[in-house]
Amino acid sequence: MTGKGGRPTIATPFGRKVTLSIRTTSGIKAALAAEAEGQGGNLSEEAERRIVASLESDKSLDQAMVLAYGPDNAGLLCLIGEVLRIVTPHGEWLDNDAGLVRPPRAAPMRVLMRSYGISATPARITPAN
């Protein structure tokens, strides 16, 4: 290993515990320590549990979409969501009687809708209360 001082890093076998050091505020450390004590564990175990949960939750939406709509439809729904997020980040298309925003910004949505046989000027959609 070049360019770094200190002891060289040794490869650790998969599944074996390694040290991870982080810097955080005293408030976060106290909250983690209190939770760890309540769970009957230590600070390292609580931090690891929360990191694992955070990494797993990143996959939850994708898994739910695939379970609900199938892999092909889940991908399409994610694409539609991304187009809407870019074209109308605040849901403005819901407030437009034509169902779309200004024509230049609505063009990607029209193309997507036409490619799936959906009218380019749908009836007004009323969001649920």
C-alpha positions in Angstrom: 0.0 0.0 0.0 1.5 3.3 -1.0 0.7 6.9 -0.2 -0.7 6.2 3.3 1.0 6.1 6.6 0.3 3.7 9.4 -0.1 -0.1 9.5 -1.0 -1.7 6.2 -4.6 -3.0 5.8 -4.9 -6.8 6.0 -7.7 -8.5 4.0 -10.4 -9.8 6.3 -12.3 -13.0 5.5 -15.9 -12.5 4.5 -18.3 -12.6 7.4 -15.7 -11.8 10.0 -16.1 -8.7 12.2 -13.9 -5.7 11.5 -13.5 -2.3 13.2 -15.4 0.7 11.9 -14.7 4.1 13.5 -17.0 7.0 13.0 -17.2 10.5 14.3 -20.5 11.7 15.6 -22.1 14.1 18.1 -22.3 13.3 21.7 -26.1 13.4 21.4 -26.2 10.7 18.8 -23.8 8.6 20.7 -25.9 8.9 23.9 -29.1 8.0 22.0 -27.5 4.9 20.4 -26.0 3.9 23.8 -29.4 4.2 25.5 -31.1 2.2 22.8 -28.3 -0.4 23.0 -28.7 -0.7 26.7 -32.5 -1.1 26.3 -32.0 -3.9 23.8 -29.4 -5.6 26.0 -26.5 -5.0 23.6 -23.6 -2.7 23.2 -23.0 0.4 21.2 -21.3 -1.4 18.3 -24.1 -3.9 18.0 -26.7 -1.2 18.0 -24.8 0.8 15.4 -24.4 -2.2 13.2 -28.1 -3.1 13.5 -29.1 0.3 12.4 -26.7 0.4 9.5 -27.9 -3.0 8.2 -31.6 -1.8 8.6 -30.7 1.4 6.6 -29.1 -0.6 3.8 -32.0 -3.1 3.6 -34.7 -0.3 3.6 -33.1 1.1 0.4 -34.3 -2.1 -1.4 -37.8 -2.1 0.2 -39.6 0.0 -2.4 -38.2 -1.9 -5.3 -39.1 -5.2 -3.8 -42.7 -4.0 -3.0 -43.2 -2.7 -6.5 -42.0 -6.0 -8.0 -44.2 -8.0 -5.7 -47.3 -5.8 -6.4 -46.9 -5.3 -10.2 -44.3 -7.8 -11.5 -40.7 -6.9 -12.6 -41.6 -5.4 -16.0 -44.4 -3.2 -14.7 -42.5 -2.2 -11.6 -39.7 -0.8 -13.9 -42.2 1.0 -16.0 -43.9 2.6 -13.0 -40.5 3.7 -11.7 -39.8 5.3 -15.1 -43.1 7.1 -15.1 -42.5 8.3 -11.5 -39.1 9.7 -12.5 -40.5 11.4 -15.6 -43.2 13.0 -13.4 -40.6 14.0 -10.8 -38.5 15.8 -13.4 -41.4 17.3 -15.4 -43.6 18.3 -12.5 -41.7 18.0 -9.2 -44.6 19.3 -7.2 -47.5 17.5 -8.9 -48.6 20.6 -10.9 -50.1 18.3 -13.5 -52.9 17.5 -11.1 -54.0 21.1 -10.9 -54.1 21.6 -14.7 -57.5 21.0 -16.3 -55.8 19.4 -19.3 -54.0 17.0 -17.0 -50.6 18.3 -18.1 -48.3 21.3 -17.4 -47.1 23.8 -20.0 -46.6 22.1 -23.4 -42.7 22.2 -23.5 -42.4 20.6 -20.1 -45.2 18.2 -20.7 -43.7 16.8 -23.9 -41.9 13.8 -22.3 -45.0 12.8 -20.5 -47.1 13.0 -23.7 -44.6 10.8 -25.5 -44.6 8.2 -22.7 -48.5 8.3 -22.5 -48.8 7.9 -26.3 -46.4 5.0 -26.4 -48.8 3.1 -24.1 -51.9 4.1 -25.9 -53.1 6.7 -23.3 -54.8 9.9 -24.4 -52.5 12.9 -24.4 -55.2 15.0 -22.7 -56.7 12.8 -20.0 -59.7 13.9 -18.0 -58.8 15.8 -14.8 -57.6 13.5 -12.1 -58.8 14.4 -8.6 -56.3 13.4 -5.9 -57.8 11.4 -2.9 -58.3 13.4 0.3 
